Amino acid sequence: MPEGKLCNRQPVTTLEQLQALLADKGGKQYYEEMNRLEVDDKALWDLVQRTCKSRIRTWLEICTHCGLCAESCFYYLANHKDPTQVPAYKIQSTLGEIIRRKGRVDNAFMQHTMDTVFAKCTCCNRCAIYCPLGIDTGVMASYTRGLLFSQGFTPWEMKIGSGMHRVFRAQMDVTTEDWVDTCQWMAEETAEEWPGLEIPIDKENADILYTVNAREPKHYPEDIAQAAILFHVAGENWTVPSEGWEETSLAMFAGDWEGCRQQVQSVYDAMARLKPKRMVVTECGHAYRATVIEGPYWAGLPTGKTPVETLHYVEWVAEALRTGKLKIDPKKKIKEPVTYQDSCNYIRNGGLAEAARYIMSQIAEDFREMGPSREHNFCCGGGGGLNGIGRYREQRNVGLKVKRDQILATGAKLVVAPCHNCWDAIRDLEEIYRIGIRWSFLKPLLINMIEVPEHLRPAEE
């Protein structure tokens, strides 16, 4: 069978296609069709020739198979140092073989490749730090996902996520009306306690354009209210866009390169329409990577930079604390042992470790670093879309053991995790391994410890 009804080489572009995939609970029909999906080896090789440039080809050629990348990978460590989990082996046995065979591969090989680059790699890029030749297996794994997507070999949930971005410009089915209604609802409820609080929508020339993760309006609307409270107390001139408000990119995880471009372009269009001085991205690592690090290239911007300066939320918090826009009540600092989860995407790939440490120095009395930490920290275990792929849940849960052991070694009972994927992985880690910890974004912690001017205090005070 060349292509199936659900599992095929066509990207999801309509609501009807999305609904059909969603109705296939657990992807049962989807994966049955995948078992019969034929590889168009000519199209695959044509795509490789057009897109696999000198950097990736050089990396594949110069790898000496030395194995020094092995212990950089949390999957290798979590799986008893299984040699098939060595980053170099994983990429040479997949992308390397596709190139060596000039695209002449079969269904079984493509499913093996999918199982490798989705279930055994989170594209965290930690291996690149330890490779003596600077080879970045994470980048190559991400590229390989794009080749798989072009042939229809993509996990069911990632095909849905990619389709959500193409149809809704969001990773979930949140329409413009849903988003605006949620902002207005949160503004009305929050203003009852915080006099004068607003969530401005489509305000032009604001100092800050605030953008979020679609999970917030869908499942955690209080996060939007908390952001509004902190901007309110800090006296910021800010706004949210009615369109182009979603920062995340499951299309990036899926390997849907055109879907990536469409998603990030919607955010850049909001910048052009509203002309803010800066943009602040919510507490999400891959949203920052998609919009700030990768996005300019997807959108074809020659500068390699976003149209306006863009900050991750930890950068804004650190700045607000340094400038006195937010002040911490010393009596309300965190007293118990606390540690910090360094996100791969805004710490290792974004270089924001110092901003995170400054925040912790201001809010915690007993801050304990993980070992290793900063850019050397291990992935949470759920990045790269792995948190949401049911087919690979067992492998993900095994991978969580490395983060479990890191947290246990600190003795901390609270983990600050300003990233949605990290937050989810640590939540799941606690549910599976029961090590007695709590986890939190920055916003709720800050609201409980900032000094609030009298005229801005909640009404009940």
C-alpha positions as CSV (number, residue, x, y, z in Angstrom):
1,M,0.0,0.0,0.0
2,P,1.7,3.3,-1.1
3,E,-0.1,5.5,1.4
4,G,-2.8,5.1,4.0
5,K,-5.8,7.3,4.8
6,L,-4.2,8.5,8.1
7,C,-0.6,7.6,7.7
8,N,0.7,9.1,4.6
9,R,3.2,11.6,3.1
10,Q,0.8,14.5,3.1
11,P,0.9,17.1,5.9
12,V,-2.3,17.8,7.8
13,T,-3.8,21.0,6.4
14,T,-7.5,20.8,7.2
15,L,-9.7,20.5,10.2
16,E,-11.3,17.4,8.7
17,Q,-7.9,15.6,8.5
18,L,-7.1,16.6,12.1
19,Q,-10.4,15.3,13.3
20,A,-9.9,12.0,11.5
21,L,-6.5,11.5,13.3
22,L,-7.9,12.5,16.6
23,A,-10.7,10.0,16.2
24,D,-8.1,7.2,15.8
25,K,-7.6,6.6,19.5
26,G,-4.0,5.8,20.4
27,G,-3.1,5.8,16.6
28,K,-4.2,2.2,16.2
29,Q,-5.2,2.5,12.5
30,Y,-2.4,5.0,11.9
31,Y,0.3,2.6,13.0
32,E,-1.3,-0.3,11.1
33,E,-1.2,1.7,8.0
34,M,2.4,2.7,8.7
35,N,3.4,-1.0,8.6
36,R,2.3,-1.1,5.0
37,L,3.6,2.4,4.0
38,E,5.9,2.3,1.0
39,V,9.1,4.4,0.9
40,D,9.4,6.7,-2.1
41,D,13.2,6.3,-2.2
42,K,13.7,8.6,-5.2
43,A,11.9,11.5,-3.4
44,L,13.8,10.8,-0.2
45,W,17.1,10.9,-2.0
46,D,16.1,14.1,-3.9
47,L,15.3,15.7,-0.5
48,V,18.6,14.7,1.0
49,Q,20.5,16.1,-2.0
50,R,18.6,19.4,-1.7
51,T,18.8,19.8,2.0
52,C,21.7,17.9,3.5
53,K,24.5,20.5,3.3
54,S,28.2,20.4,3.9
55,R,27.9,20.8,7.7
56,I,26.0,17.6,8.3
57,R,27.9,15.7,5.6
58,T,31.2,16.7,7.2
59,W,30.0,15.7,10.7
60,L,29.1,12.3,9.4
61,E,32.4,11.9,7.6
62,I,34.7,13.1,10.5
63,C,33.1,11.1,13.3
64,T,35.9,8.8,14.5
65,H,33.5,6.5,16.4
66,C,35.6,7.3,19.6
67,G,32.6,6.9,21.9
68,L,33.4,10.1,23.9
69,C,29.8,11.2,23.3
70,A,28.4,8.1,25.1
71,E,28.3,9.4,28.7
72,S,27.0,12.7,27.6
73,C,23.6,11.0,26.8
74,F,21.2,10.5,29.6
75,Y,19.6,7.6,27.6
76,Y,22.9,5.8,27.5
77,L,23.3,6.2,31.2
78,A,19.7,5.3,32.0
79,N,19.9,2.1,29.9
80,H,22.9,0.5,31.6
81,K,25.3,1.9,29.0
82,D,23.7,0.1,26.1
83,P,26.1,0.6,23.2
84,T,23.1,1.1,20.8
85,Q,22.4,4.3,22.9
86,V,25.7,5.9,22.0
87,P,24.8,9.2,20.1
88,A,27.3,8.5,17.3
89,Y,25.9,5.0,16.8
90,K,22.3,6.3,16.8
91,I,22.9,8.8,14.0
92,Q,25.4,6.7,11.9
93,S,22.9,3.8,11.9
94,T,20.1,6.0,10.7
95,L,20.9,9.2,8.8
96,G,24.4,7.8,8.0
97,E,22.8,4.7,6.4
98,I,20.2,6.8,4.5
99,I,23.0,8.7,2.8
100,R,25.3,5.7,2.3
101,R,22.4,3.9,0.6
102,K,21.4,7.0,-1.4
103,G,17.9,6.8,0.0
104,R,17.3,3.2,-1.0
105,V,15.7,2.1,2.3
106,D,12.6,0.1,3.2
107,N,9.7,0.4,5.6
108,A,11.4,-1.5,8.4
109,F,14.4,0.7,8.2
110,M,12.3,3.9,8.3
111,Q,10.4,2.6,11.4
112,H,13.7,1.7,13.0
113,T,14.9,5.3,12.3
114,M,11.7,6.8,13.7
115,D,12.1,4.7,16.8
116,T,15.7,5.9,17.2
117,V,15.4,9.6,16.6
118,F,12.1,10.0,18.5
119,A,12.5,7.5,21.3
120,K,16.2,7.5,21.9
121,C,17.0,11.2,21.4
122,T,15.4,14.4,22.6
123,C,17.6,16.6,20.4
124,C,19.0,18.2,23.6
125,N,22.4,18.8,22.0
126,R,24.3,17.9,25.1
127,C,26.5,15.5,23.1
128,A,27.9,18.4,21.1
129,I,29.5,19.8,24.2
130,Y,31.6,16.7,24.7
131,C,32.4,15.7,21.1
132,P,36.1,16.6,20.5
133,L,35.2,17.4,16.9
134,G,32.2,19.5,17.7
135,I,29.7,17.1,16.1
136,D,26.1,17.9,17.1
137,T,24.1,14.7,16.9
138,G,21.0,16.5,18.2
139,V,21.0,18.7,15.1
140,M,21.4,15.7,12.9
141,A,18.6,13.8,14.7
142,S,16.3,16.8,14.2
143,Y,17.2,16.9,10.5
144,T,16.5,13.2,10.3
145,R,13.0,13.8,11.7
146,G,12.4,16.0,8.8
147,L,13.3,13.3,6.3
148,L,11.0,10.9,8.1
149,F,8.1,13.4,8.1
150,S,8.5,13.8,4.3
151,Q,7.9,10.1,4.0
152,G,5.0,9.8,6.5
153,F,7.1,8.0,9.3
154,T,6.1,10.3,12.2
155,P,4.6,9.3,15.5
156,W,0.9,9.7,15.6
157,E,0.9,12.5,18.2
158,M,3.5,14.5,16.3
159,K,1.5,14.2,13.1
160,I,-1.5,15.7,15.1
161,G,0.7,18.4,16.6
162,S,2.1,19.4,13.3
163,G,-1.4,19.6,11.9
164,M,-2.6,21.7,14.8
165,H,0.0,24.3,14.0
166,R,-0.9,24.3,10.3
167,V,-4.7,24.6,11.0
168,F,-4.8,26.7,14.3
169,R,-1.2,28.2,14.4
170,A,-1.1,26.6,17.8
171,Q,-0.2,23.2,19.2
172,M,-3.7,22.7,20.4
173,D,-7.1,23.6,19.0
174,V,-7.3,27.1,20.5
175,T,-8.9,29.6,18.1
176,T,-8.3,33.3,18.1
177,E,-11.7,33.7,19.7
178,D,-10.8,31.2,22.4
179,W,-7.6,33.0,23.2
180,V,-9.1,36.5,23.4
181,D,-12.0,35.2,25.5
182,T,-9.5,33.5,27.9
183,C,-7.5,36.7,28.3
184,Q,-10.6,38.8,28.9
185,W,-11.9,36.2,31.4
186,M,-8.6,36.1,33.3
187,A,-8.4,39.9,33.3
188,E,-11.9,40.3,34.8
189,E,-11.4,37.7,37.5
190,T,-7.9,38.9,38.4
191,A,-8.9,42.6,38.5
192,E,-11.4,41.8,41.3
193,E,-8.4,41.2,43.6
194,W,-5.8,43.4,41.9
195,P,-7.1,47.0,41.3
196,G,-6.4,48.4,37.9
197,L,-5.1,45.1,36.4
198,E,-5.6,44.6,32.7
199,I,-4.6,42.2,30.0
200,P,-4.3,44.6,27.0
201,I,-4.9,42.9,23.6
202,D,-3.4,44.3,20.4
203,K,-2.0,47.4,22.0
204,E,0.4,49.1,19.5
205,N,3.9,50.3,20.4
206,A,3.9,48.6,23.8
207,D,7.2,48.0,25.6
208,I,6.5,44.3,25.8
209,L,4.6,41.9,23.5
210,Y,3.9,38.8,25.6
211,T,3.5,35.4,24.0
212,V,2.6,32.0,25.5
213,N,2.4,28.3,25.2
214,A,-1.0,27.1,23.9
215,R,-1.3,24.8,26.9
216,E,-1.8,27.9,29.1
217,P,-5.1,29.1,27.6
218,K,-6.2,25.5,27.1
219,H,-5.3,24.0,30.5
220,Y,-3.6,26.6,32.7
221,P,-5.3,30.0,32.2
222,E,-4.1,31.0,35.7
223,D,-0.6,31.2,34.3
224,I,-1.8,34.1,32.1
225,A,-3.3,35.8,35.1
226,Q,-0.1,35.4,37.0
227,A,2.0,36.9,34.2
228,A,-0.5,39.8,34.2
229,I,-0.1,40.4,38.0
230,L,3.7,40.5,37.7
231,F,3.6,42.9,34.8
232,H,1.1,45.0,36.7
233,V,3.2,45.2,39.8
234,A,6.3,45.9,37.7
235,G,4.5,48.8,36.0
236,E,5.2,47.3,32.5
237,N,3.5,48.7,29.4
238,W,2.6,45.4,27.8
239,T,0.2,43.6,25.5
240,V,-0.7,40.3,24.0
241,P,-1.5,39.8,20.3
242,S,-4.9,38.5,19.3
243,E,-3.1,36.5,16.5
244,G,0.4,35.2,16.6
245,W,0.3,34.7,20.4
246,E,1.5,31.0,20.4
247,E,5.3,30.5,20.7
248,T,5.6,26.7,20.7
249,S,6.3,24.5,17.7
250,L,5.4,20.8,17.8
251,A,6.1,21.1,14.0
252,M,9.7,21.5,15.1
253,F,9.5,18.2,17.0
254,A,7.7,16.5,14.2
255,G,10.2,17.6,11.5
256,D,7.6,19.5,9.6
257,W,9.8,22.3,8.2
258,E,7.1,24.2,6.4
259,G,4.8,24.0,9.5
260,C,7.7,25.5,11.5
261,R,7.9,28.4,9.1
262,Q,4.2,29.0,9.1
263,Q,4.1,29.0,12.9
264,V,6.9,31.3,13.6
265,Q,5.8,33.7,10.8
266,S,2.5,34.2,12.6
267,V,4.5,35.5,15.6
268,Y,6.7,37.7,13.5
269,D,3.6,39.1,11.8
270,A,2.2,40.1,15.2
271,M,5.5,41.9,15.8
272,A,5.2,43.8,12.6
273,R,1.5,44.6,13.2
274,L,1.9,45.9,16.8
275,K,5.4,47.3,16.7
276,P,6.5,46.5,20.3
277,K,9.9,47.4,21.6
278,R,10.6,43.8,22.8
279,M,8.9,40.4,23.1
280,V,8.9,38.2,26.2
281,V,8.3,34.4,25.8
282,T,6.6,32.6,28.6
283,E,8.3,29.9,30.7
284,C,8.9,27.5,27.9
285,G,12.2,26.3,26.6
286,H,11.3,24.9,23.2
287,A,9.1,28.0,22.5
288,Y,12.2,30.1,23.0
289,R,14.3,27.9,20.7
290,A,11.6,27.8,18.0
291,T,11.1,31.5,17.9
292,V,14.5,33.0,18.8
293,I,17.1,30.5,17.8
294,E,15.6,28.5,14.9
295,G,12.8,30.8,13.9
296,P,14.7,33.5,12.0
297,Y,16.2,30.9,9.7
298,W,12.8,29.2,9.0
299,A,11.4,32.6,8.2
300,G,14.3,33.5,5.9
301,L,15.5,36.5,7.9
302,P,19.0,37.4,6.8
303,T,20.0,38.8,10.2
304,G,19.4,35.4,11.9
305,K,17.6,37.4,14.6
306,T,13.9,38.0,15.5
307,P,12.3,41.2,14.1
308,V,12.4,42.7,17.6
309,E,14.5,41.8,20.6
310,T,13.1,38.7,22.3
311,L,13.6,37.6,25.9
312,H,12.8,34.4,27.6
313,Y,10.7,34.9,30.8
314,V,13.8,34.2,33.1
315,E,15.5,37.1,31.4
316,W,12.6,39.5,32.1
317,V,12.4,38.3,35.7
318,A,16.1,38.8,36.3
319,E,16.0,42.2,34.7
320,A,12.9,43.2,36.8
321,L,14.7,42.1,40.0
322,R,17.9,43.9,39.1
323,T,16.2,47.2,38.3
324,G,13.8,47.1,41.2
325,K,10.7,46.7,39.2
326,L,10.1,43.6,41.3
327,K,11.3,43.5,44.9
328,I,11.5,40.4,47.0
329,D,10.3,40.5,50.6
330,P,13.3,38.9,52.5
331,K,10.9,37.3,55.0
332,K,9.1,35.4,52.2
333,K,12.1,33.9,50.5
334,I,12.1,30.1,49.9
335,K,13.5,28.6,53.2
336,E,13.6,24.9,52.3
337,P,16.2,23.3,50.0
338,V,15.5,24.1,46.4
339,T,17.1,23.3,43.1
340,Y,16.7,24.5,39.5
341,Q,16.1,22.6,36.3
342,D,18.3,24.0,33.5
343,S,16.3,23.7,30.4
344,C,18.3,22.4,27.3
345,N,16.7,25.0,25.0
346,Y,17.1,28.3,26.8
347,I,20.1,27.3,29.0
348,R,22.4,25.1,27.0
349,N,21.2,26.4,23.6
350,G,20.2,29.9,24.7
351,G,23.0,30.7,27.2
352,L,20.7,32.0,30.0
353,A,22.3,30.2,33.0
354,E,23.4,33.4,34.7
355,A,20.0,35.0,34.6
356,A,18.6,31.9,36.2
357,R,21.2,31.9,38.9
358,Y,20.6,35.6,39.7
359,I,16.9,34.8,40.2
360,M,17.6,32.0,42.5
361,S,20.0,34.2,44.5
362,Q,17.2,36.6,45.1
363,I,14.3,34.2,46.0
364,A,16.0,31.2,47.8
365,E,18.0,30.9,51.0
366,D,19.1,27.3,50.4
367,F,19.7,26.9,46.7
368,R,21.4,23.7,45.7
369,E,22.8,23.1,42.2
370,M,22.2,19.8,40.4
371,G,25.4,18.0,39.4
372,P,26.1,18.7,36.7
373,S,24.3,22.0,36.1
374,R,24.0,25.0,33.8
375,E,24.8,24.1,30.1
376,H,26.1,20.7,31.3
377,N,22.8,19.7,32.9
378,F,21.0,16.6,31.6
379,C,17.8,16.9,29.7
380,C,14.7,16.5,31.9
381,G,13.9,13.3,30.0
382,G,10.8,14.5,28.2
383,G,12.1,17.0,25.6
384,G,11.9,16.8,21.9
385,G,8.2,15.9,22.1
386,L,8.9,12.7,24.0
387,N,6.5,13.7,26.9
388,G,3.6,13.4,24.5
389,I,4.3,10.2,22.5
390,G,2.4,7.2,23.9
391,R,4.3,4.7,21.7
392,Y,7.5,5.6,23.6
393,R,6.2,6.2,27.1
394,E,8.1,3.3,28.6
395,Q,11.4,4.4,27.1
396,R,10.8,8.0,28.3
397,N,10.1,6.7,31.9
398,V,13.4,4.8,31.9
399,G,15.2,8.0,30.8
400,L,13.7,9.9,33.7
401,K,15.9,8.0,36.1
402,V,18.9,10.2,35.4
403,K,16.9,13.4,36.4
404,R,15.5,11.5,39.4
405,D,19.0,10.8,40.7
406,Q,20.2,14.3,40.0
407,I,17.4,15.8,42.1
408,L,17.8,13.2,44.9
409,A,21.5,14.0,45.2
410,T,20.7,17.7,45.9
411,G,18.4,16.9,48.9
412,A,16.0,19.5,47.6
413,K,12.3,19.1,48.0
414,L,11.3,21.8,45.5
415,V,12.4,22.0,41.9
416,V,12.0,25.3,40.1
417,A,11.3,24.4,36.4
418,P,10.6,27.5,34.2
419,C,9.9,25.3,31.1
420,H,6.7,23.4,30.2
421,N,8.4,20.2,29.0
422,C,10.7,20.1,32.1
423,W,7.7,20.9,34.4
424,D,5.8,18.0,32.8
425,A,8.7,15.5,33.0
426,I,9.4,16.3,36.6
427,R,5.7,16.0,37.5
428,D,5.6,12.6,35.8
429,L,8.9,11.6,37.4
430,E,7.3,12.2,40.8
431,E,4.2,10.2,39.9
432,I,6.3,7.2,38.7
433,Y,9.2,7.2,41.3
434,R,7.6,8.9,44.3
435,I,10.7,10.7,45.6
436,G,8.8,13.3,47.6
437,I,9.3,16.5,45.6
438,R,7.3,19.4,44.4
439,W,7.9,21.4,41.2
440,S,6.9,24.9,40.2
441,F,7.1,27.6,37.5
442,L,8.5,31.0,38.6
443,K,5.3,33.0,38.4
444,P,3.4,31.5,41.4
445,L,6.5,31.6,43.5
446,L,7.2,35.2,42.8
447,I,3.6,36.4,43.4
448,N,3.9,34.9,46.9
449,M,7.1,36.8,47.8
450,I,7.2,40.2,46.0
451,E,6.7,43.4,47.8
452,V,3.5,45.1,46.5
453,P,2.9,48.8,46.7
454,E,-0.1,49.7,48.8
455,H,-2.1,51.1,45.9
456,L,-1.7,47.9,43.9
457,R,-2.4,45.4,46.7
458,P,-5.2,42.8,46.4
459,A,-8.5,44.2,47.5
460,E,-8.8,42.0,50.5
461,E,-5.7,43.6,52.0
